[in-house]
């Protein structure tokens, strides 16, 4: 009907109706709320992705994101131009994973325009927080490795460093986790189902990437890789703004494409539809899924294709950019390359960058071996993230020869020269060579040891926490350390204080700024130490309690929304969120919960009244083929179903499995947490970074002396950390004692297992899971991760937690001191150390 104004349920005009009346004027650099509103409206009407005149929250999100992107693109272009003209040495960060989280809140926060955008959206009757909720997390990573890479990008931009990230544009991510009564189910991520407003396709930036084929030897002795199949790598760029700086750097993501020439029109018209587009299908597979299953040879080939695709496209781009800035061929030499380019390998996934850079330099650019090797080793550095044997990648030699024949020749030559080097200079190490060399020529299963290739070929190798780096130097890479002691470093991980405090916990942030009388802590986290002098101040404690309470209520609403479970904000919020893995010991946590439930059931009502009510939340994804991890997820869920519906106990204990854990979920969970569990078997967690996020938000940690826990405890004070468990030095001896039948289980541990087996949590057969904790040796037995050994100390530590929480003044002081001691754990500090001590790059601020 003409003239009818659409209204929402509350009687106010709908956003669509308001949009129809507001001006729609392009104003990409708008700063005032009125101008921003009209720029948002312009995108809603002219950057059309939806039916005209529709302006619901989803459409409002895309229009708002495109309005913010306008501002970003100007800064991005200025940064790109400034780097091009200044020609500084640049770092290129290669990672198979990035866990970016939502971009809208981060962008408006870093650009310092959140208030202006909040005001602009109010003109449509919308709230910025609700519009931000419409954004789906980019599904480009899985766990700590990817989130670390994203924190690093934020710090690189904030510190005005000339740096880029390179990754892959996974269409379906790892998976979206659904929790049913059967446990975890996996669905494809749908973050690109519509489109991402943050990425820009660079149709002029595309490189050929070859697979299979053979090596052609030319008459002059040079070698060329030919034949096989060739796909194109197309660049998609995502802007990464620094905090309150003009610098905006790039995360360049590659997508695999086949060209129109590869489509066989004759075959298609002949009815052979699938074979006509076989290369298009294979190209799509490369970036379909993060970490595709590798149980089959096809699965192994696909994973290797992914890794090589990332390395080849990125290095071709890096070389192109280097040469582009040197148009006069005679005016420069390849020996300058390492003084302009630093390449950082984030774990072993991008190891193929080493032979690929050698190939590009020798076969395409005409360098000899010695010059190419000098350039490569001075350019590439390697970060190790694990001491777990199964995570130190080893690739089958036959698979490598099939997929990458030229690279295998190069790897063989690196191996041969390394052996000759040891034989000529270190006769004392000759007996160690079988383990040190790159090629493991075991007749049954010949493999390439990727970590060894990285160590031999990089100019710097770093661990990610002091304990982890010490283990690398004293155990895993000890023999290499004796050859190249100067090569090995520690770079303790860090987190960005912008996303992990300033933006996700606004009440606490305002409080910190008020008491420190400055907001400079956002870029100089060491200033948090100034809170220590106020830790006993009753006024600060009352305000701290109020800020934490607001975060707990927000979390309680979220849990009700996604699980239907109502949790009490007056209970102790106890959270363990991370990838589900036996070494991370979610099983220890849930066994402790089961024992707590059993004891509560045995108490009289008046005894229960004296206990500390607790809500235990566990979240994280179990790898799709990791059976025991999936059993742990199911057990947590089964325990929750029983405990949460038990009227005798559910005022004192609740158990929740939080589904589909990702960055956006973490931004609600971490600020609302009061106790967080970092309880891995000592010596097995390289660093951990969620421990830093929790500590920064005033959450106390119960944990082992593992990874960065060691340094967190040193910084915040050991009296503010609930420590338990075997140390890394104890672990080998304890495993040996277990093998020799010397382990005596604690009665509480036996009670918890017996309680599960009684069927109280349902009829599912948990015996295979429990049997991994039993027996003294054998595959999948013998409690390799020492759950039984650490259980009594863990339960004693939990009693100390309960007692501390009952003393509210003491708990609040500990919480404040936790935040005050977190200054060291800023990724700004970590990246400044990488820049100075590994990459040799300097600030390049956009004027």
C-alpha positions in Angstrom: 0.0 0.0 0.0 1.4 3.4 -1.0 2.8 5.5 1.9 2.8 2.6 4.3 5.7 2.7 6.8 7.1 -0.7 7.8 7.4 -1.0 11.6 9.0 -3.6 13.8 7.3 -5.4 16.7 8.0 -2.6 19.1 6.2 0.0 17.0 9.3 1.8 15.9 10.1 2.0 12.1 12.1 -0.9 10.9 15.7 -0.5 9.7 14.5 -1.1 6.2 12.0 1.8 6.5 14.7 4.1 8.0 17.1 3.1 5.2 14.6 4.2 2.6 14.4 7.7 4.1 18.1 8.3 4.9 20.4 9.7 2.1 22.5 7.2 0.3 25.7 9.0 -0.5 29.1 7.5 -1.1 31.5 9.0 1.5 34.3 6.5 1.9 36.3 8.6 4.4 33.3 9.5 6.5 34.0 10.3 10.2 30.8 11.9 11.5 27.9 9.5 12.3 25.5 11.2 9.8 28.1 10.8 7.0 28.8 7.2 8.1 25.1 6.4 8.1 24.7 7.7 4.5 27.8 5.7 3.4 26.4 2.6 5.0 23.1 3.3 3.2 25.0 3.9 -0.1 26.5 0.4 0.2 23.1 -1.1 1.1 21.6 0.3 -2.1 24.5 0.3 -4.6 26.9 -2.4 -3.5 24.0 -4.7 -4.1 24.2 -8.3 -2.9 20.6 -8.7 -1.8 17.0 -7.9 -2.9 16.5 -4.1 -3.1 14.9 -2.4 -0.1 15.8 -5.2 2.2 17.8 -3.9 5.2 17.6 -6.5 7.9 20.6 -7.2 10.3 22.4 -9.4 7.8 22.2 -6.8 5.1 23.1 -4.1 7.6 26.3 -6.1 8.5 27.5 -6.4 4.9 26.8 -2.7 4.2 28.6 -1.7 7.5 31.5 -3.9 6.7 31.9 -2.4 3.2 31.7 1.1 4.7 34.5 0.3 7.1 36.4 -1.4 4.3 36.4 1.9 2.4 38.4 3.5 5.1 40.7 0.5 5.3 41.4 0.4 1.6 42.7 4.0 1.6 45.1 3.2 4.5 46.0 -0.1 2.8 46.9 1.6 -0.5 48.9 4.2 1.3 50.8 1.5 3.2 51.5 -0.5 0.0 52.7 2.6 -1.8 54.9 3.6 1.2 56.5 0.2 1.4 57.1 0.2 -2.3 58.8 3.6 -2.3 60.8 3.1 0.9 61.9 -0.4 -0.1 62.6 -1.7 3.4 63.5 -5.3 4.2 60.1 -7.1 4.6 59.0 -10.2 6.5 56.7 -12.7 4.8 55.0 -15.0 7.3 54.0 -18.4 5.9 51.3 -20.3 7.8 48.8 -23.0 6.9 46.5 -21.6 9.5 45.1 -18.2 10.5 42.3 -17.9 13.1 41.3 -14.3 12.4 38.0 -14.1 14.3 35.4 -11.4 13.4 36.9 -8.5 11.5 34.2 -5.8 12.1 34.7 -5.1 15.8 38.5 -5.4 15.5 38.6 -3.0 12.5 36.4 -0.3 14.1 38.4 -0.7 17.4 41.8 -0.4 15.8 40.7 2.5 13.6 39.2 4.2 16.8 35.8 4.7 15.1 33.6 2.3 17.1 31.6 5.2 18.8 31.0 6.9 15.4 29.8 3.6 13.9 27.6 2.8 16.9 26.0 6.2 16.6 25.5 5.8 12.8 23.8 2.4 13.3 21.5 3.8 16.0 20.0 6.0 13.3 18.7 2.8 11.7 17.5 1.6 15.1 20.4 -1.0 15.2 23.1 -1.8 17.7 26.7 -2.2 16.6 27.1 -5.3 18.9 24.1 -7.0 17.2 25.3 -6.2 13.7 28.7 -7.6 14.6 27.1 -10.8 15.6 26.0 -11.4 12.0 29.6 -12.0 10.9 30.8 -15.6 10.6 34.4 -16.4 11.8 36.7 -16.9 8.8 37.4 -20.7 8.9 41.1 -20.5 8.1 42.5 -22.3 11.1 42.0 -24.8 13.9 43.8 -24.0 17.1 46.6 -22.1 18.8 48.9 -22.2 15.7 46.4 -20.2 13.6 45.4 -17.8 16.4 49.1 -17.1 17.1 49.6 -16.2 13.4 46.6 -13.8 13.6 47.9 -12.1 16.8 51.2 -11.7 15.1 49.7 -10.0 12.1 47.9 -7.5 14.4 51.2 -6.7 16.2 53.1 -6.4 12.9 50.6 -3.8 11.8 50.5 -2.0 15.1 54.3 -1.8 15.3 54.3 -0.4 11.8 56.5 -3.2 10.6 56.9 -4.0 6.8 55.4 -7.5 6.9 52.8 -9.7 5.1 51.0 -12.9 5.9 50.5 -15.7 3.4 47.9 -18.5 3.8 45.3 -20.5 1.9 41.6 -19.5 1.4 39.9 -22.7 2.7 36.3 -22.8 1.5 35.0 -25.2 4.2 37.6 -24.8 7.0 38.3 -27.6 9.4 34.7 -28.3 10.3 31.7 -26.8 12.1 31.1 -28.8 15.3 27.6 -30.0 16.2 27.0 -31.7 19.5 24.3 -34.3 19.7 23.6 -37.1 22.2 26.0 -39.2 20.1 28.8 -36.7 20.7 30.6 -34.6 18.1 29.4 -34.4 14.5 31.3 -32.5 11.8 29.7 -30.3 9.1 31.4 -28.1 6.5 32.0 -24.5 7.6 29.8 -22.0 5.8 31.7 -18.8 6.2 32.0 -18.3 2.4 28.4 -19.5 1.6 27.5 -15.9 0.7 30.8 -14.0 0.5 33.4 -12.2 2.8 33.2 -8.4 2.6 36.8 -8.1 3.9 38.7 -9.9 1.1 39.6 -8.3 -2.2 40.3 -10.7 -5.2 43.5 -9.5 -7.0 42.7 -10.8 -10.5 46.0 -9.5 -11.8 48.0 -11.5 -9.3 48.1 -15.2 -10.3 50.9 -17.7 -10.5 51.2 -21.2 -12.1 51.8 -24.1 -9.6 52.8 -27.5 -11.0 52.3 -31.0 -9.7 53.6 -34.4 -10.9 55.5 -34.3 -14.2 59.2 -35.1 -14.6 62.7 -33.4 -14.6 64.1 -32.5 -18.0 67.9 -32.3 -18.3 69.0 -29.7 -20.8 72.2 -30.0 -23.0 74.0 -27.4 -20.8 73.3 -29.6 -17.7 70.6 -27.3 -16.3 67.4 -28.9 -15.1 63.8 -28.0 -15.6 60.6 -29.4 -14.1 58.0 -30.0 -16.9 54.8 -31.9 -17.6 52.3 -32.9 -15.0 49.3 -30.7 -14.2 49.4 -27.0 -13.6 46.8 -25.0 -11.6 46.7 -21.2 -11.0 47.1 -19.6 -7.6 44.8 -16.5 -7.4 45.4 -13.9 -4.6 42.7 -12.7 -2.2 43.9 -10.0 0.1 42.5 -9.2 3.5 43.5 -5.9 5.2 45.0 -6.0 8.7 44.8 -2.6 10.4 47.2 -1.6 13.1 45.9 -0.1 16.3 45.6 3.7 16.0 48.1 3.9 13.2 47.7 4.4 9.4 49.7 1.2 8.7 47.4 -1.5 7.2 49.1 -4.7 6.1 47.9 -7.7 4.1 47.0 -11.3 4.7 47.3 -12.7 1.2 45.3 -15.9 0.8 45.6 -18.2 -2.3 42.8 -19.9 -4.1 43.5 -22.7 -6.6 41.9 -22.3 -10.0 42.0 -24.1 -13.4 41.8 -22.0 -16.5 39.1 -22.1 -19.3 41.7 -23.8 -21.5 41.6 -26.8 -19.1 37.9 -27.3 -19.6 37.4 -29.9 -22.4 34.4 -28.5 -24.3 34.4 -31.4 -26.8 34.3 -34.1 -24.0 31.6 -32.1 -22.1 29.4 -31.9 -25.2 30.0 -35.6 -25.8 28.4 -36.3 -22.4 31.7 -36.9 -20.5 30.8 -34.1 -18.0 33.1 -35.2 -15.1 36.2 -36.0 -17.2 35.8 -32.7 -19.1 36.4 -30.7 -16.0 38.8 -33.0 -14.1 41.5 -30.3 -13.5 38.9 -27.8 -12.3 37.7 -30.4 -9.8 41.2 -31.2 -8.6 42.0 -27.5 -8.3 38.9 -26.9 -6.1 40.0 -29.8 -3.8 43.3 -28.0 -2.9 41.6 -25.2 -0.9 38.4 -27.0 0.0 39.3 -28.2 3.6 41.9 -27.5 6.2 43.9 -30.7 7.0 42.0 -33.2 4.8 42.1 -36.8 6.1 45.5 -38.4 5.2 44.8 -42.1 5.8 44.8 -42.9 2.1 47.5 -42.1 -0.5 45.1 -39.6 -2.2 44.7 -37.9 1.2 48.4 -37.7 1.6 48.8 -36.3 -1.9 46.2 -33.6 -1.2 47.8 -32.5 2.0 51.2 -32.3 0.3 49.6 -30.4 -2.6 48.2 -27.9 -0.1 51.5 -27.3 1.5 53.4 -27.0 -1.8 50.7 -24.7 -3.3 51.1 -22.3 -0.4 54.9 -22.3 -0.6 55.2 -22.0 -4.4 52.6 -19.3 -4.9 54.0 -17.2 -2.0 57.6 -17.5 -3.1 56.8 -16.7 -6.7 55.0 -13.6 -5.4 57.8 -12.6 -3.1 60.4 -12.9 -5.9 58.1 -10.9 -8.3 57.8 -8.2 -5.7 61.5 -8.1 -5.1 62.3 -7.9 -8.8 59.5 -5.3 -9.4 61.4 -2.9 -7.2 64.6 -3.4 -9.2 63.6 -2.7 -12.8 67.3 -2.2 -14.0 68.7 -5.7 -14.1 72.4 -4.6 -13.9 71.8 -2.6 -10.7 71.3 -5.4 -8.3 72.5 -8.9 -7.4 70.6 -11.9 -6.0 73.0 -11.8 -3.0 70.9 -8.7 -1.9 67.7 -10.9 -1.6 68.2 -11.8 2.1 68.8 -8.1 2.9 65.3 -7.3 1.6 63.4 -10.5 2.3 62.8 -12.5 5.5 60.6 -15.7 5.2 59.3 -17.2 8.5 58.0 -20.7 8.5 55.2 -21.2 11.1 55.8 -24.8 12.0 56.9 -27.5 9.4 53.8 -27.2 7.1 55.6 -24.6 4.8 58.9 -26.5 4.8 58.7 -27.0 1.0 59.5 -23.3 0.8 63.1 -24.4 1.2 63.5 -26.6 -1.9 61.0 -24.4 -3.9 63.1 -21.3 -3.3 66.2 -23.3 -4.4 64.4 -24.5 -7.5 63.1 -21.0 -8.5 66.6 -19.5 -8.0 68.5 -22.3 -9.9 66.0 -23.3 -12.6 64.2 -20.0 -13.3 66.8 -17.4 -12.3 69.9 -19.3 -13.4 71.9 -19.3 -10.1 74.4 -22.0 -9.2 73.9 -24.3 -6.2 76.2 -22.5 -3.8 74.7 -19.0 -4.5 71.1 -20.3 -4.3 71.9 -22.1 -1.0 73.5 -19.0 0.4 70.4 -16.9 -0.5 68.0 -19.6 0.8 69.6 -20.2 4.1 70.0 -16.4 4.9 66.3 -15.8 4.0 64.4 -18.6 5.8 63.8 -19.0 9.5 61.8 -21.7 11.2 59.5 -21.7 14.3 59.0 -25.1 15.9 55.7 -25.6 17.7 55.8 -29.1 19.0 57.9 -31.9 20.5 55.2 -34.5 19.9 56.7 -37.1 17.6 53.5 -37.5 15.6 53.3 -33.8 14.9 56.9 -33.6 13.6 56.0 -34.1 9.9 57.5 -36.9 8.0 56.5 -37.3 4.3 56.7 -40.5 2.3 59.6 -40.4 -0.2 57.6 -42.3 -2.9 54.7 -39.8 -2.5 57.2 -36.9 -2.8 58.9 -38.3 -5.8 55.5 -38.7 -7.5 54.2 -35.2 -6.7 57.4 -33.1 -6.6 60.2 -34.9 -8.5 62.5 -31.8 -8.8 62.1 -31.0 -5.1 63.1 -34.5 -4.2 66.3 -34.1 -6.2 67.1 -30.8 -4.3 66.3 -32.4 -0.9 68.5 -35.4 -1.7 71.3 -33.0 -2.6 70.9 -31.0 0.6 71.0 -34.3 2.6 74.1 -35.4 0.7 75.9 -32.2 1.4 74.9 -32.2 5.0 76.3 -35.7 5.4 79.6 -34.6 3.7 79.8 -31.5 6.0 79.4 -33.7 9.1 81.9 -36.2 7.9 84.4 -33.5 7.1 84.0 -31.4 10.3 82.4 -33.5 13.1 83.5 -37.0 13.1 82.1 -37.3 16.7 78.6 -37.0 15.2 78.9 -39.6 12.5 77.2 -42.2 14.6 74.3 -39.8 15.1 73.9 -39.1 11.3 71.1 -41.7 10.7 68.9 -39.7 13.1 70.2 -36.2 12.0 70.0 -36.5 8.3 67.0 -35.4 6.3 66.3 -38.6 4.3 65.3 -41.5 6.4 65.9 -44.4 4.0 64.2 -47.1 6.0 63.4 -49.8 3.5 59.9 -50.4 4.8 58.9 -46.7 5.1 61.4 -44.2 3.6 60.5 -40.7 4.6 61.6 -37.1 4.5 62.0 -35.5 8.0 60.7 -32.0 7.5 61.9 -30.6 10.9 65.4 -31.8 10.1 65.2 -30.1 6.7 64.1 -26.9 8.4 66.9 -27.0 11.0 69.6 -27.7 8.4 68.4 -25.0 6.0 67.3 -22.1 8.2 69.5 -19.3 9.7 67.3 -19.3 12.9 65.3 -21.9 14.7 63.1 -20.8 17.6 60.9 -22.4 20.2 57.8 -20.6 21.6 58.3 -20.7 25.4 61.4 -20.9 27.5 60.7 -24.5 28.7 59.9 -25.6 25.1 63.1 -23.9 23.7 65.2 -25.5 26.4 63.7 -29.0 25.5 64.5 -28.4 21.9 68.1 -27.5 22.7 68.7 -30.2 25.2 66.7 -33.1 23.6 65.1 -32.8 20.2 67.7 -30.8 18.4 70.7 -31.2 20.8 73.1 -32.5 18.1 72.4 -29.6 15.8 72.9 -27.2 18.7 76.4 -28.6 19.0 77.1 -27.6 15.4 75.2 -24.3 15.2 74.6 -23.0 18.8 73.9 -19.4 17.6 71.1 -20.7 15.3 68.7 -21.6 18.2 66.6 -19.0 20.0 63.5 -18.6 22.2 60.6 -16.4 21.4 57.9 -16.8 24.0 54.5 -16.5 22.4 52.2 -13.6 23.0 48.6 -12.4 22.4 47.2 -9.1 21.1 45.8 -7.0 24.0 43.5 -5.3 21.5 41.3 -8.3 20.7 41.9 -10.2 24.0 41.2 -7.4 26.5 40.5 -4.0 25.0 37.7 -5.1 22.7 36.3 -8.3 24.3 36.1 -7.0 27.9 35.1 -3.3 27.7 34.1 -2.9 31.3 37.5 -4.3 32.6 39.4 -2.2 30.0 37.7 1.0 31.2 38.5 0.1 34.7 42.2 -0.5 34.0 42.4 2.8 32.1 40.8 4.6 35.0 43.2 3.2 37.7 46.3 3.5 35.5 45.2 7.0 34.4 46.2 6.1 30.8 45.0 3.9 28.0 48.6 3.5 26.7 48.6 0.0 28.2 46.8 -1.1 25.0 50.1 -0.8 23.1 52.5 -1.1 26.1 51.2 -4.0 28.1 54.0 -3.7 30.7 52.1 -0.7 32.2 49.6 -3.2 33.7 52.2 -3.8 36.4 50.9 -0.4 37.8 47.8 -2.2 39.0 49.8 -4.1 41.6 49.9 -1.2 44.0 46.1 -1.2 44.1 45.5 -4.9 44.5 44.4 -4.6 48.1 42.3 -1.4 47.4 38.7 -2.2 48.3 37.3 0.3 45.8 39.2 -1.3 42.9 38.2 -4.8 44.2 34.5 -3.8 44.2 34.7 -2.3 40.7 36.7 -5.4 39.5 34.0 -7.7 40.9 31.4 -5.7 39.1 33.2 -5.8 35.7 33.8 -9.6 36.0 30.2 -10.0 37.0 29.0 -8.3 33.8 31.2 -10.6 31.8 29.9 -13.7 33.6 26.3 -12.6 33.0 27.1 -12.2 29.3 28.6 -15.7 29.2 25.6 -17.2 31.1 23.2 -15.7 28.4 25.4 -17.1 25.7 25.5 -20.6 27.3 21.7 -20.6 27.6 21.3 -19.5 24.0 23.6 -22.2 22.5 23.0 -25.2 24.8 19.7 -24.5 26.7 21.5 -25.0 30.0 20.9 -22.3 32.6 24.1 -21.5 34.7 24.4 -19.5 37.9 26.7 -16.4 37.6 27.3 -16.7 41.4 29.0 -20.1 40.9 32.7 -20.4 40.1 33.1 -20.4 36.3 35.7 -23.0 35.5 36.7 -23.2 31.8 38.9 -25.5 29.7 38.8 -24.6 26.0 41.3 -25.9 23.5 41.7 -28.5 20.8 40.7 -31.9 22.3 43.8 -34.1 22.6 44.9 -36.7 25.2 48.0 -34.7 26.1 45.9 -31.6 26.9 44.1 -33.9 29.4 40.4 -32.9 29.1 40.0 -36.4 30.4 41.7 -35.5 33.7 39.3 -32.5 34.0 36.2 -34.6 33.5 37.3 -37.4 35.7 37.8 -34.8 38.5 34.3 -33.5 37.8 32.9 -37.0 38.0 34.6 -37.6 41.3 33.2 -34.2 42.6 29.7 -35.3 41.4 30.0 -38.6 43.2 31.1 -36.9 46.5 28.2 -34.4 46.2 25.7 -37.3 45.8 27.1 -38.9 49.0 26.8 -35.7 51.1 23.9 -34.7 53.3 22.0 -31.5 52.1 23.6 -29.4 54.9 27.1 -30.6 53.8 26.4 -29.6 50.2 25.5 -26.1 51.4 29.1 -25.6 52.5 30.7 -26.5 49.2 31.8 -24.0 46.5 29.2 -24.1 43.7 30.9 -24.6 40.4 30.1 -24.4 36.7 32.5 -26.4 34.6 32.7 -25.6 30.8 34.7 -27.6 28.4 35.0 -26.8 24.7 37.1 -27.6 21.6 37.1 -29.6 18.5 38.3 -33.2 18.3 39.9 -34.1 15.0 37.4 -36.1 12.9 39.5 -39.3 12.9 40.8 -39.1 16.5 38.6 -41.7 18.2 39.6 -41.2 21.8 39.3 -37.4 21.6 35.8 -37.8 20.3 35.0 -40.2 23.2 36.1 -37.5 25.6 33.7 -35.0 24.0 30.9 -37.5 24.3 31.8 -38.3 28.0 31.7 -34.6 28.9 28.3 -34.3 27.2 27.0 -37.4 28.9 28.1 -36.3 32.3 26.5 -32.9 31.7 23.1 -34.4 30.8 23.1 -36.3 34.1 24.5 -33.7 36.4 22.5 -30.8 35.1 19.2 -32.6 35.6 20.0 -34.0 39.0 17.9 -31.8 41.5 20.1 -32.8 44.5 23.3 -31.6 42.9 22.6 -29.1 40.1 22.7 -26.0 42.4 26.3 -27.0 43.3 27.6 -28.3 40.0 26.9 -27.8 36.4 28.8 -29.3 33.4 28.5 -27.8 29.9 30.2 -28.8 26.7 30.4 -25.5 24.7 29.9 -26.4 21.0 31.9 -25.2 18.0 34.6 -23.4 19.9 36.2 -20.6 17.8 37.6 -17.1 18.3 34.2 -15.4 18.7 33.1 -17.9 21.3 36.5 -17.4 23.1 35.8 -13.7 23.2 32.7 -14.4 25.4 34.1 -17.3 27.4 37.5 -15.9 28.4 36.4 -12.6 29.9 33.7 -14.5 31.9 36.0 -17.1 33.2 37.4 -17.2 36.8 39.4 -20.4 36.8 41.0 -21.8 33.7 42.6 -25.2 33.3 45.9 -25.6 31.5 46.7 -29.1 32.6 48.7 -30.8 29.8 51.3 -33.4 30.7 54.5 -31.5 31.5 56.9 -31.1 28.6 54.2 -31.7 25.9 52.6 -28.3 25.3 55.1 -26.1 23.5 53.6 -22.9 24.9 49.9 -22.4 24.9 48.4 -19.0 24.3 44.9 -19.3 25.7 46.6 -19.4 29.2 47.9 -15.9 28.5 44.4 -14.7 27.4 42.8 -16.0 30.5 45.5 -14.6 32.8 45.2 -11.2 31.1 41.5 -11.2 31.9 42.1 -11.7 35.6 41.3 -15.4 35.5 43.3 -17.7 37.7 45.0 -20.8 36.4 45.1 -24.3 37.6 48.0 -26.0 35.7 51.1 -28.0 35.4 54.7 -26.6 34.9 54.3 -26.9 31.1 54.8 -24.5 28.2 54.2 -20.8 29.0 52.6 -21.7 32.3 56.1 -21.7 33.7 56.6 -18.0 32.7 53.0 -17.0 33.6 53.6 -18.3 37.1 56.9 -16.4 37.4 55.3 -13.2 36.2 52.0 -13.2 38.3 53.5 -14.8 41.4 53.4 -18.4 42.3 51.0 -17.8 45.1 48.4 -16.7 42.4 48.8 -20.0 40.4 47.3 -23.3 41.4 50.1 -25.7 40.6 50.1 -29.5 40.5 51.5 -32.4 38.7 54.8 -34.1 37.6 57.5 -31.9 36.0 59.0 -32.4 32.6 62.1 -33.9 34.2 59.9 -36.4 36.1 57.9 -37.7 33.1 60.4 -40.1 31.5 61.2 -41.7 34.9 57.4 -42.0 35.7 56.7 -43.7 32.4 59.5 -46.2 33.0 58.2 -46.9 36.5 54.7 -47.5 35.0 56.2 -49.9 32.5 57.8 -51.8 35.4 54.5 -52.1 37.2 55.4 -49.7 40.0 52.4 -47.4 39.7 49.8 -47.4 42.6 46.6 -45.6 41.6 44.9 -43.2 44.0 41.6 -44.6 45.4 39.8 -41.4 44.1 41.0 -42.1 40.6 39.7 -45.7 40.7 36.4 -44.5 42.2 35.9 -42.1 39.3 36.5 -44.8 36.6 34.3 -47.2 38.5 31.5 -44.6 38.6 31.6 -44.3 34.8 31.6 -48.1 34.4 28.5 -48.3 36.6 26.5 -46.9 33.8 25.3 -43.8 35.7 26.2 -41.7 32.6 24.4 -43.9 30.1 25.0 -47.1 28.2 27.8 -45.9 25.9 30.9 -48.2 26.2 33.7 -46.0 27.7 35.9 -49.0 28.3 38.3 -48.3 25.4 38.8 -44.8 26.7 39.3 -45.9 30.3 41.6 -48.8 29.2 44.0 -46.2 27.8 44.6 -45.2 31.5 45.1 -48.9 32.5 47.7 -51.6 32.1 51.4 -50.8 32.2 52.4 -50.8 28.5 51.2 -51.6 25.0 49.6 -49.6 22.2 46.9 -47.3 23.6 47.5 -48.5 27.1 49.7 -47.6 30.1 48.4 -44.0 30.7 51.1 -42.4 28.5 49.9 -38.9 29.5 50.1 -39.6 33.3 46.4 -38.9 34.1 46.4 -41.4 36.9 49.7 -40.2 38.4 48.7 -36.5 38.4 45.0 -37.1 39.5 45.5 -36.9 43.3 47.6 -33.8 43.1 45.0 -32.3 40.7 42.2 -33.0 43.2 44.2 -31.5 46.0 44.8 -28.4 43.9 41.0 -28.2 43.2 40.4 -28.2 46.9 42.8 -25.2 47.2 40.8 -23.5 44.5 37.5 -24.0 46.4 39.0 -22.6 49.6 40.5 -19.5 47.8 37.2 -18.8 46.0 35.3 -18.7 49.3 37.6 -15.9 50.5 36.3 -13.3 48.1 38.8 -10.6 49.0 41.7 -12.9 48.5 40.4 -14.2 45.2 39.8 -10.6 43.9 43.4 -9.7 44.9 44.7 -12.7 43.0 42.6 -11.9 40.0 44.0 -8.3 39.9 47.5 -9.5 40.3 47.0 -12.0 37.4 46.1 -9.1 35.0 48.9 -7.0 36.5 51.5 -9.7 35.8 50.5 -10.3 32.2 52.5 -7.5 30.5 55.2 -9.9 29.2 52.6 -11.8 27.2 51.8 -9.2 24.6 52.4 -10.3 21.0 53.9 -6.8 20.5 56.8 -7.9 22.7 57.1 -11.2 20.8 57.1 -9.6 17.3 59.5 -6.8 18.4 61.9 -9.6 19.3 61.4 -11.5 16.0 61.9 -8.2 14.1 65.2 -7.4 15.9 66.7 -10.8 16.5 65.6 -13.0 13.6 64.2 -10.8 10.7 66.4 -7.7 11.0 63.5 -5.4 10.0 62.6 -2.0 11.3 59.6 0.2 11.6 58.3 1.7 8.3 55.5 4.0 9.5 53.1 5.5 6.9 53.5 9.3 7.3 
